[in-house]
Amino acid sequence: MKKPYISKIRIYPVKSLDPVELEEVEIGLHSLKFDREFAMLADDGRFVNGKRTGRVNQLKATYNLPERLITLSHRDNEHKQTFQLSETNQDLIRYLQDFFEIPLTLLRNTQGELLDIPKASSITVVSQASLESLHHDIKGHDLEDIRLRFRANLEIGGVDAYWEENLVKNPEMGVRFLIGNVEMIGISPRARCNVPPRNPLTGETDRKFTRKMMKSRSDSLPTDSALPNFGGMYHLTVNTFLPENQQGKIIKLGDEIEILEPVSL
């Protein structure tokens, strides 16, 4: 019987903007290399992200990571502009300020400190079957739409829906596991915010999405799920911790996943 394996890898070089899909990814310091390396910070000290504004969904971003380039356009406009991806690039910053109509700066951090839960949650993991279950139950959304709403880094193939919740136990107990030769610790299911109800391409909010998601999760809950230990059905993906000594290792598509043992948090 085939073990669970990595079926998709995605990183998000600029926090809240589009992902890059990879065949392999290097482990950085408490993070995947290049994942959320940049973030937009408004003058009021808050991130410009999907929690703040649906306008981030309207900005299309593609990347050439080897050349450190970003290409930006409005999703409704074919006019594209390419910039060197740098926190000191004033042309890029002016483009972003004009798009969002607010003063902002571009932050860069290579130590995982721009993640939603820095260091304590390095990456998020979900099974493909979980996304497919939501896709089946929440009508009017294709699978990629569901995938973009939850912005996971790693997808797991070869398992049933919500298998990934075997990687958590309870708020005091995590689970040590391997992806290939990369060791991680599953910490908790990811509680969701106001981002998933937003259309990932327009930013418009579907006010029924949260209720539909929670019903789908409740109806599909595995009998041995750890989710009730964390309260509520508005969770998807698993938060994981990447120890510092894993830096430099590689995760590839097809790498198998092996659960090792529970650990105290």
Stockholm file with secondary structure:
# STOCKHOLM 1.0

chainA/1-265         MKKPYISKIRIYPVKSLDPVELEEVEIGLHSLKFDREFAMLADDGRFVNGKRTGRVNQLKATYNLPERLITLSHRDNEHKQTFQLSETNQDLIRYLQDFFEIPLTLLRNTQGELLDIPKASSITVVSQASLESLHHDIKGHDLEDIRLRFRANLEIGGVDAYWEENLVKNPEMGVRFLIGNVEMIGISPRARCNVPPRNPLTGETDRKFTRKMMKSRSDSLPTDSALPNFGGMYHLTVNTFLPENQQGKIIKLGDEIEILEPVSL
#=GR chainA/1-265 SS CCCCEEEEEEECSBTTSCCEEESEEEBCSSSBTTTTCEEEEETTSCBCSTTTCGGGGGEEEEEETTTTEEEEEETTCCCCEEEECCTTCHHHHHHHHHHHTSCEEEEECSSSTTSSSTTTCCEEEEEHHHHHHHHHHSTTCCHHHHHHHHCCSEEEESSCTTGGGGGEEETTEEEEEEETTEEEEEEEEEECCSSTTBCTTTCCBCTTHHHHHHHHHHHTCCTTCSGGGGCSSCEEEEEEECCGGGTTCEEETTCBEEEEEEEEC
#=GC SS_cons         CCCCEEEEEEECSBTTSCCEEESEEEBCSSSBTTTTCEEEEETTSCBCSTTTCGGGGGEEEEEETTTTEEEEEETTCCCCEEEECCTTCHHHHHHHHHHHTSCEEEEECSSSTTSSSTTTCCEEEEEHHHHHHHHHHSTTCCHHHHHHHHCCSEEEESSCTTGGGGGEEETTEEEEEEETTEEEEEEEEEECCSSTTBCTTTCCBCTTHHHHHHHHHHHTCCTTCSGGGGCSSCEEEEEEECCGGGTTCEEETTCBEEEEEEEEC
//
